[in-house]
Amino acid sequence: MHKTSNNSKLEFITLMASLMSLVALSIDALLPALDQIGYSINLKDTSDNQLLVTMIFLGLGFGQLIAGPISDSFGRKPIIYFGFIIFVLASFICVTASSIEMMVIGRILQGIGLSAPRTISIAMVRDSFSGNYMAKIMSFIVVIFILVPVVAPSLGKIMLDNYGWKSIFYSQLIFGVLIMIWLWKRQPETLKKEHKTTFSYKLFINGYKEFKKQKQAFVFTLISGLITGSFMVYLSASQYIFQEQYSLHEEFPFIFAGLAISVGFATFLNGTLVMKFGMFKLVYFFTYVFILVPIIYIALFYGSKNPSIEIILLFFALQFFSIGFLFGNLRALAMQPIGHIAGIGAAFNGFISTIMAVPIAMFIGSYITTTSIPLFVGFLACGLLSLAMLVYVKKEVQL
């Protein structure tokens, strides 16, 4: 059932996608500038540039654990505003940083601040929809959300070339202010008064117990962590792979955009197919695809140099096409049984999946030196573990 009163579904979808896009913009627009930032803060090892990507996810993970439960008590919108204020302060830490330590602190705080709109937007979707229709709405939200990675690196490159890397942070702040005004003016509070809970530290304990009790929510959260972790390796290492291994410095933003379109197209198709086949069947099928692609790549290129750019782009596109069917459906499957604790449920879902993803990304990313083979090995390992858990939970999910 749709409960967004005066707002149209289209506006609701676009606004929720915009809230989520603040995270993508803060990551993807910065990718072309990693080398310049590293030079500005006297970073000696260029592989440490990946910290500027992975550390924001660390902040996201812990921030979600706080923002979600608090939003169950004080409402969705106030917590989003508070999170954005933290993001603003953190952004100024980043632009004034003179060392990797200060930059990492700023990125972690950025993640903590952005965890509010990132997590609570999902809770607001769960407040307003349920079932396969919720998955359909999530798919359309993700389609719009995917447009940001398509254009963000190119925008970041333009800002970098014309105004320097600090302008990228300032542009994110302007974009965020516009979204906050839109949220304030146009979106009613989605948390009903009867669903509000009294704020207490027991919220976290009781919420976790309730979340853990829901086997479906817990298992699909773990799978989300594996898929997100493998994808995060690509996010953090893509600049190194394409610019260092393939020497495609100028072409990198366009390559990144093209691959993001693959995810977006799959997500768009999912919005239609999920109503016909259901969330679980699509997740089950495309987990097999997620596993098959790296098996073929490893069989063809293990022990050799990187293939031509056309070949690796084809394999990346196929891998990300399968991911497009997994992201939204896994999140919707995890949220489906916990609508009564949507805020804290979204928090634990985001926290567990992100905290799993960060070490996965850092571990696999450390092996990416001369070829991209470790990335595909990571895809395969995460896919096999995900499939094992899907088989484990299959009987309890209504197909």
MOFEN-V205278 format. One record per backbone hydrogen bond with DSSP energy under -0.5 kcal/mol. NH is the residue of the N-H (numbers start at 1). CO is the residue of the C=O. E is the energy in kcal/mol with one decimal. If there is no record, write none. Layout:
NH_CO_E, NH_CO_E
This chain:
7_4_-2.2, 12_8_-2.4, 13_9_-3.0, 14_10_-2.5, 15_11_-2.7, 16_12_-2.6, 17_13_-2.3, 18_14_-2.1, 19_15_-2.3, 20_16_-2.1, 21_17_-2.1, 22_18_-0.8, 22_19_-0.7, 23_20_-1.3, 24_20_-0.9, 25_21_-3.0, 26_22_-1.7, 27_23_-1.1, 28_24_-3.2, 29_25_-1.4, 30_27_-0.6, 31_27_-0.6, 31_28_-0.8, 33_30_-1.5, 34_31_-1.4, 37_33_-2.7, 38_34_-2.6, 39_35_-2.2, 40_36_-2.2, 41_37_-2.0, 42_39_-1.2, 43_38_-3.7, 44_42_-0.6, 46_44_-0.7, 48_45_-1.8, 49_46_-1.7, 50_47_-1.4, 51_48_-1.8, 52_49_-1.5, 53_50_-1.3, 54_50_-2.7, 55_51_-2.2, 57_53_-0.9, 58_54_-1.4, 59_55_-1.9, 60_56_-2.0, 61_57_-2.4, 62_58_-1.9, 63_59_-2.7, 64_60_-2.1, 65_61_-0.9, 66_62_-0.7, 66_63_-1.0, 67_63_-2.9, 68_64_-1.9, 70_66_-1.8, 71_67_-1.9, 72_68_-0.9, 72_69_-0.7, 73_69_-0.5, 73_70_-1.3, 74_70_-2.6, 75_71_-1.3, 79_75_-0.7, 80_76_-1.5, 81_77_-2.1, 82_78_-2.1, 83_79_-2.4, 84_80_-2.0, 85_81_-1.7, 86_82_-1.6, 87_83_-2.0, 88_84_-2.3, 89_85_-2.1, 90_86_-2.5, 91_87_-2.2, 92_88_-1.5, 93_89_-1.4, 94_90_-1.9, 95_91_-2.1, 96_92_-1.1, 97_93_-0.5, 97_94_-0.9, 103_99_-2.1, 104_100_-2.5, 105_101_-2.1, 106_102_-2.5, 107_103_-2.5, 108_104_-2.6, 109_105_-2.5, 110_106_-2.3, 111_107_-2.2, 112_108_-2.2, 113_109_-2.6, 114_110_-2.7, 115_111_-1.2, 116_112_-0.5, 116_113_-1.0, 117_113_-0.5, 118_114_-2.2, 119_115_-2.7, 120_116_-2.6, 121_117_-1.4, 122_118_-0.7, 122_119_-0.5, 123_119_-1.7, 124_120_-2.5, 125_121_-1.6, 126_122_-2.3, 127_123_-2.3, 128_124_-1.0, 128_125_-0.5, 129_125_-2.0, 133_130_-0.7, 134_130_-1.0, 134_131_-0.6, 135_131_-1.5, 136_132_-2.2, 137_133_-2.5, 138_134_-2.7, 139_135_-2.1, 140_136_-2.0, 141_137_-2.2, 142_138_-2.6, 143_139_-2.1, 144_140_-1.7, 145_141_-2.6, 146_142_-2.7, 147_143_-0.8, 147_144_-0.8, 148_144_-0.5, 148_145_-1.1, 149_145_-0.6, 150_146_-1.3, 151_147_-1.7, 152_148_-3.5, 153_149_-0.6, 155_151_-2.6, 156_152_-3.0, 157_153_-2.4, 158_154_-2.2, 159_155_-2.7, 160_156_-2.6, 161_157_-2.6, 162_158_-1.9, 163_159_-2.9, 164_159_-0.9, 164_160_-1.1, 167_164_-1.1, 168_165_-1.1, 169_165_-0.7, 170_166_-1.7, 171_167_-2.3, 172_168_-1.5, 173_169_-1.6, 174_170_-1.9, 175_171_-2.2, 176_172_-2.4, 177_173_-2.3, 178_174_-1.9, 179_175_-1.7, 180_176_-2.3, 181_177_-2.1, 182_178_-2.0, 183_179_-2.8, 184_180_-2.4, 185_181_-2.5, 186_182_-2.5, 187_183_-1.5, 188_186_-0.6, 192_190_-0.7, 195_192_-1.5, 196_192_-0.5, 196_193_-1.3, 197_72_-1.9, 203_200_-1.9, 204_201_-1.0, 205_201_-1.0, 206_202_-3.5, 207_203_-2.3, 208_204_-2.2, 209_205_-2.3, 210_206_-2.4, 211_207_-2.6, 212_208_-3.1, 213_209_-1.6, 214_210_-0.9, 214_211_-0.8, 215_213_-1.3, 218_214_-2.2, 219_215_-2.6, 220_216_-2.2, 221_217_-1.3, 222_218_-1.9, 223_219_-2.1, 224_220_-2.0, 225_221_-1.9, 226_222_-1.7, 227_223_-2.5, 228_224_-2.9, 229_225_-2.2, 230_226_-2.1, 231_227_-2.0, 232_228_-2.5, 233_229_-1.4, 234_230_-1.0, 235_231_-2.1, 236_232_-2.6, 237_233_-2.1, 238_234_-2.3, 241_237_-2.8, 242_238_-2.6, 243_239_-2.0, 244_240_-1.9, 245_240_-1.6, 246_241_-1.2, 248_242_-3.0, 249_247_-0.7, 252_248_-1.0, 254_251_-0.7, 255_251_-2.1, 256_252_-2.8, 257_253_-1.9, 258_254_-2.4, 259_255_-2.2, 260_256_-1.8, 261_257_-1.5, 262_258_-0.9, 263_259_-1.2, 264_260_-2.4, 265_261_-2.9, 266_262_-1.8, 267_263_-2.3, 268_264_-2.2, 269_265_-2.2, 270_266_-2.2, 271_267_-1.4, 272_268_-0.6, 272_269_-1.1, 273_269_-2.7, 274_270_-2.6, 275_272_-0.7, 276_272_-0.5, 276_273_-0.8, 277_273_-2.9, 278_273_-0.5, 278_274_-1.4, 282_278_-1.3, 283_279_-2.2, 284_280_-2.9, 285_281_-2.3, 286_282_-2.5, 287_283_-1.4, 288_284_-1.1, 289_285_-1.4, 290_286_-2.2, 291_287_-1.5, 292_288_-2.7, 293_289_-2.1, 294_290_-0.7, 295_291_-1.5, 296_292_-2.1, 297_293_-2.2, 298_294_-3.0, 299_295_-2.2, 300_296_-1.8, 301_297_-2.4, 302_298_-2.0, 304_301_-1.9, 312_308_-2.1, 313_309_-2.0, 314_310_-1.6, 315_311_-2.0, 316_312_-2.5, 317_313_-2.6, 318_314_-2.1, 319_315_-2.4, 320_316_-2.8, 321_317_-1.8, 322_318_-1.6, 323_319_-1.6, 324_320_-1.8, 325_321_-0.6, 325_322_-1.0, 326_322_-0.6, 326_323_-1.1, 327_323_-2.4, 330_326_-2.8, 331_327_-1.9, 332_328_-2.4, 333_329_-2.7, 334_330_-2.0, 335_331_-2.0, 336_332_-1.8, 337_333_-0.6, 338_335_-1.5, 339_336_-0.7, 341_338_-1.4, 342_339_-1.0, 345_341_-3.1, 346_342_-2.6, 347_343_-1.7, 348_344_-2.6, 349_345_-2.4, 350_346_-2.6, 351_347_-3.2, 352_348_-2.6, 353_349_-1.9, 354_350_-2.2, 355_351_-2.9, 356_352_-1.8, 357_353_-1.8, 358_354_-2.3, 359_355_-0.8, 360_356_-1.4, 361_357_-2.8, 362_358_-2.5, 363_359_-2.6, 364_360_-2.5, 365_361_-2.5, 366_362_-1.3, 367_364_-1.6, 368_365_-1.2, 369_367_-1.2, 375_372_-0.9, 376_372_-1.3, 377_373_-2.3, 378_374_-2.1, 379_375_-2.1, 380_376_-2.2, 381_377_-2.6, 382_378_-2.4, 383_379_-2.3, 384_380_-2.5, 385_381_-2.0, 386_382_-2.0, 387_383_-2.4, 388_384_-2.0, 389_385_-1.7, 390_386_-2.1, 391_387_-2.3, 392_388_-1.6, 393_389_-1.9, 394_390_-1.2, 396_393_-1.3, 397_393_-0.6, 397_394_-1.3, 399_397_-0.6
